[in-house]
Amino acid sequence: MEQGYSGLYEKEYIRKDGAVFPVELRSYVVRRDDGAIDYLWGIARDISERKRAEEALRKERDLSNRIISDGPLAITIVDGNGSIVFANRQAEDVLGLKCSEIAGRAYNAPAWHITNLDGEPYPDEDLPFRKIMATGKAVHTIQHAILWPDGTRKILSISGAPLKDKNGRIERIVFAIEDITERKQTERVLKQHSHVLEHSPNAVYVSDEQGRLVYCNAAASMQTGYACDEIIGRTVWEIDADVSETKYPSFFTDLSLTHSITLRTRHRRADGSFFPVEISLSKMEHEGTALLCGIARDITEQIAREERIALLGRMLDAAPASITIHDTDGRFAYANQATLTLHGYSDMSEFLSVNLHDLDVPESEALMAERFRKIAEEGEARFEVAHFRKDGSSFPLEVLAKKIEWNRRPAVLSIATDITERKKAETQLRLHSLVLNQIEDRVTLTNLDGIITYVNEAEIRSLGYTREELIGSSTAKYGEDPKRGARQREILEETLRNGHWRGEVVNYTADGREMILDCRTMVVVDERGEKIALCGVSTDITERKKAEEALLESETKFYDLFHKHAAVKLIIDPDTGNIMDANEAAAHFYGWSVEKLRQMRIQEINTLSPEQ
């Protein structure tokens, strides 16, 4: 009271009716001249309304505190500097930290590992705190992800509102945070399922117990040619040609919620045509309603493949070559009929029980590991082997082996041909080649265009070229002299036209030496009579031709000496005395013509007079 008045204080007054009400009082002192208190007076104000307002505010504050502390939402409060100053218990479950660990952490601390939903860094300016600080307005359902300390990824939905002072400055921001990880996963799965259904290559149908179609996907529309809204509302038997109105209810009675059935049937297109499908049926419930779900796959191509496979199987069994599949240990998984026939077996199971190691003769079996290695590294190999027949005899095979997978395991596909006859032919061919290389005549084989495909040793020796220089060359490489022999082109054309040719031809060796040949050519035909090659056999007659030319020259000189000589000249056979020839001097001397003398004997000239 020293200052002359009291402080404000509250009291309760009682009304005449006994009601109690609160008042706010302040007392004032009135003093006498000597300073002593004369009396007190006071002012009392009824504060019932204020008390009721304060009580309401207290209750609201308590409710807010309870909502913040004990409500279902995670609540955090962030100060104007971005530091978290409060987190309720639910925030622990959402943020993966204790409240004591959350408080004091910055809204954008690196430890949060904040990213967008795709896992990319989230721009700081787009975070809820920064948006509210920049605009002064509340934000709603901003979504981003964080990492818990244990590495768990959580997706959050954040809403926030600013708390401002009387000047409008933001003092704090209250955030409500919701963990929507499971919801997002559910949405993603639902979206994936929807995407799968709508992009599935298989048609999906859902029908009710009355057989009415209540759902179909895009594939059903593509398969049938109907639009989806044309399918929905139709009955199953309008689409499925093999299901009737009376048969349909049995699917509901025969199927349980845990089982499905698969069957083949026919579906009807919008144009009235039919196509085969394989459909899997299962029963399900939706909101208490039983439904039938069918997933139908168009098996038109599958049936065609099955038919092709069946045809291929028949072709494999009819193939003349041996076709087998075996693993790398030599165990057979498949063999065609030709394999059994070649090996002398009649029972398939008996042959399949035999190991490849037992079929190979020792010389072939010794090379098996190396062949398997080559097949594994290069993917295939071609080689010759010899196999035992069931009776113990052996025969040669040419094998093409390829690396494959059979029942998801490495295997080898082998295609083998019996080369017994070829081996005989090769033996005969080697004999022929040996003979051809022993003879002195030159032998050349060409194709129908005159390109050399074979020459024997005599050809190589006489021409002085290597085999490699001749094979693949034209016969024009041999050279020609049109004045003294046939042209190479003439020989080729004449042989093709008549089937053969014979004559003389001039060739030149690698060093330019001239050769005169007696050449015989002929057409080579196959078993059908088709021309396949030309063969030429030539004899070197160079020396003989030189001798003939020398003899002719000698005879010419002798003729000139004999017939033009002035002395009587006769050529007489010593055994018979026949006059072989006479010159003009003899004719003049004896009086007979040269022709007459050639018809006479020497005895006649010596005994007969010219008159006789």
DAHULIN-V216953 format. One line per field, one symbol per residue. ss: DSSP state (h for helix, s for strand, l for the rest). phi: phi as a letter, one per 30 degrees, with the letter a starting at -180 (. if undefined). psi: psi as a letter, one per 20 degrees, with the letter a starting at -180 (. if undefined). A space follows every 50 residues. Layout:
ss=???
phi=???
psi=???
//
This chain:
ss=llllslllsssssslllllsssssssssssslllllsssssssssslhhh hhhhhhhhhhhhhhhhhhhhlllsssssslllssssslhhhhhhhlllhh hhlllslllhhhllslllllsllhhhlhhhhhhhhlllssssssssslll llsssssssssssslllllsssssssssslhhhhhhhhhhhhhhhhhhhl llsssssllllssssslhhhhhhhlllhhhhlllshhhhsllllhhhhhh hhhhlllllssssssssslllllsssssssssssssllsssssssssslh hhhhhhhhhhhhhhhhhhlllssssslllllsssslhhhhhhhllllhhh hhlllhhhhslhhhhllhhhhhhhhhhhlssssssssslllllsssssss ssssssllsssssssssslhhhhhhhhhhhhhhhhhhhlllsssssllll ssssslhhhhhhhlllhhhhlllshhhhlllllllllhhhhhhhhhhhls sssssssslllllsssssssssssslllllsssssssssslhhhhhhhhh hhhhhhhhhhhhhhlllllssslllllssssslhhhhhhhlllhhhhlll shhhhhhlllll
phi=.edjacddbcbcccdedjdcbdbccbcbcccdddjddcacbbccbdcedd dddddddddddddddddddcddcdbbbcddcjcdcabdddddddcibded ddejdddceeddhdbddciceceddcdeedddddcicdbbhdcacbcded jdcbcccbbbbdccddciddcbbccccbdcedddddddddddddddddcd dcdcbbbcddiddcaacddddddciddeddddjddeddccdcccdddeed ddddccdcbbbbbcabccdddjdcbdbcbccbcbbbhicdbccbcccdce ddddddddddddddddddddddbbbbddciddcaadddddddcicccddd dddddedddddeddddcddddddddddcjaabacbbcddddjdbadbccc cbdbcbhibeabcccbcdceddddddddddddddddddddddbbcbddci ddcabddddddddicddddddjcdddddiabedbaddddddddddddcja ablcbccbdecjddbcbccbbadccddciddbabbbbbcdcedddddddd dddddddddddddcddddbbcbdddcidddabcdddddddicdeddddcc cdddddccdddd
psi=ihiirrrpqqrpqprhjiqpqqqpqpqqppqahjiqpgrqqrpppokggh hgghgghgghgggghhgggjriqppqppriijppiqprhhhghhijqqhh hgpiqqhkphihlpraijjqppphiiqgghgghhhjqqqplpprqrprhj ippqpqppqqqqoqaijjqogrppppppokghggggggggggggggghjp iqppqpqahijppiqqahhhghghiqqgihgphrqgihgoijprhhhghh hhhhprijqrqprpapqprhjirqqqqopppqqrpoljppqpppoppokg hgggghhhggghghhghiqhqppqpqrijjpphqqrhhggghjkqhpghg ghipqhhhhpqghghhjgghghggghgihrqprqrpqprhjirqqqqppo pqprpolkqprpppoppokghhgghhghghgghgghihqiqppppraijj ppiqqrhhggghhjqrghhgpirqiihhrqnhhirqqghgggggghgiir qqaqqprprhjjpqppqoppqqppqaijjppirqpppqpokghghggghg gggghggggggghiqhqppqopohhhjpohrqrhhgghgijqrghghijr qhhhhhiqrhh.
//
